[in-house]
């Protein structure tokens, strides 16, 4: 995200390819990685071509809408066969307690921060977008156990792994996972067949 203007939560995409409009900043891979990890309170922002950037998680933690816009820009008129969305685990419920709480102002600020980094609104929008084309959009997001794992808690990787593996074994998740793998495999085979067949 451009640190000096986050209006409308429009992110700046760093691409390795040319687009018909909105060209990306000219930067190295490490600069792009540094920009996308410049999470406030953890890492300082980085300036690229004179413009400061911060992590896109501030307002665009779930980039599904940007993926759809980019697909439309780069492949106009093409059919989308499969989208796999990977969440980082269900967050705690965002809430603002009643007036009896002493630290209400702190709780309001905390709720606003959680709303800014929430992923579920975008996930719900995508689900509604593809509700009449079942099997295209598949979201995987661990529903239990990740609520207390913070962004900076790398030492809890074993805990994250355990919750993720258990989630993937759930009866309602595993068939969806297999269907996503099959859809991606079919798409890859279609591309291979298209490349090998001469156009007449």
N, C-alpha and C positions, 0 to 999 in steps of 0.2 A: 504494500500500500504506500502511496506517496505520503510521507509524513506531514507535509505542509498543506495538503488538501485532501481530506477523506470524505468530502461531500458525496452523497449517494452511494458510498461504499464501493466505488468503482476501482478495482485493483489494476495494477500495471502488470501486464504479462511479459515475462522474459522468455523469448522464444529462440529456437535454434533454426528457424525457417522463416521465409518471407511471407508476408500476408498482404492482401489487397489494401488494407488500411491499418492505421494505428501501429506503426512499426515499433519494435521493442528497442529499449536502450542498448547501446553497443557496450557490452560488458563481458567479462570472463565468466566461466562457470563458477569459480570460487566467489566472485562478487554476487552472482545471482543467489547462490546458496547462502551467503552471508546475509543478504537482504531478507530472504524468506525465513531466516532464523532469528532475525532481530526483534525478538519478543520483548516488549517493554518490561522493565524490572529485572530482566535476565541479561540481555545483550544490547549494546548501544546500536543506534541506527547507523546505516552506512550511506555515504554519499556516492552516487553514480552519475557521471556527467553533470555534476553540480547540483543534483537533486537528492535530498535525503529520503531513504526508504525504511519502513519497518515491516515486521511480519504481517502477512495477509490475514492472519487469524483475527485481527481486530476488525470485525465486521464481515469477514469472508472466510470463516473457519471451515465451512463446507463449500468447496468451489464448484458444485454441480451445475449451477446456472452458467458459470463461465465456461465449463466444458461444453454445454449445449450451444452457447453463443459461438464458441470457437469452431465447433463442428459445422454449424450453419455457415459461418464465414468461409471456412476452408473447403467444405464439400457441399455447396448449395444443391438442394434437391435430392441429396442422397438419403437413403433409408438407414435409420439407426437400428441395429440388430441386437446389441447388448451393451448395457452400461452396468459396471460393477462399482458400487460405492462402499468404501471401507471406513467405518467409524472408529473412533478411539475409545469407545465405551460410553454407556449412558451416564450422563452427569446427574448430580443431585437435582431435585426439584428446585426450580428458581422461585423464591418466595420473599415477600416482605411481611414481617411479623406485625402484630397489632401495636397500638400506641403504648401499651404497657412496657414494652421493651425499652430499657435505658439507652441502648446504643442504636436507636432507630436510624439515625443519619448514617452510621457505619453500615447498617444492614441494607439501606437503600443503595449506597454506593456499591456494595458487594453485589446486589441484585442487578444493578446496571452493568457492571463488569461482566457478570455471567450471561446477561442478555446479549452483550456485544460479541461474545465468543461462542454463543450457542450454535450448534450445528443442526438441530432438529427442525427448525423452521424451513430451511432449505431442503432437507430430506423430505419433509411433508409436501412441499411444493412439487418436488420431482415425482413423488408417488402419485399426486393428483394429475400431473402432466401426462403420465403414462398409464393412467388407470384403465383406458380403453384399449391398450396394447399390452396385455399381460405377458410377462416373461421377458420384457425388454430391460426394465430397471430392477436391479436387485441390490438391496442394501444389507450389509452385514455389520452389526454393531453389538458388541457384548453388552448384555442387559444387566448383569449383576457382577459386583466385585470391583469394578474400576472407579467407583464414585470417590474413593479416598486416595486415589493415586494422582499426585500432582504432576504438572508438566516437568518439574525439575527433579523428580524422584526416580532417577535412573537406576538406583539401587533396588527398586521394586520390579525389575524386569522379570524375575522368576514368577512373581505374583501375576504379572500381566500375561505371561506365557500360559500359566496354569488356567486362568480364567478364559483365555481365548480358546485353548484346546478343548476345554469343557463345553464352551458355547458351540463350537463347530460340531460336537458330537450330539447335540440336542436333536430330538426327533423332527422338530419343525425346521431346523436350520440345515441339517446335512443334505436332504434332498434338493433344497434350493441351491446349495453350494455345488452339488453335482450337476444340476441343470445349467448353472452359470458356466462351469468348466466346459460342458458339452456345447453350449452356444458359442463360446469363444473359439473352441476347436473348429466348429462348423464354419465360422466366419473366416478363420485362417485358411481353411481348405478351399473356400470359395475364391479367396484372393489368389491363391496359388494356381487354381484352375484358370482363372481369368488371365493371369500373366502368361500361362503356357499356351493358351488357345490364341491363334492369330486372329486379328480382326479383319473380316472380309467385307 
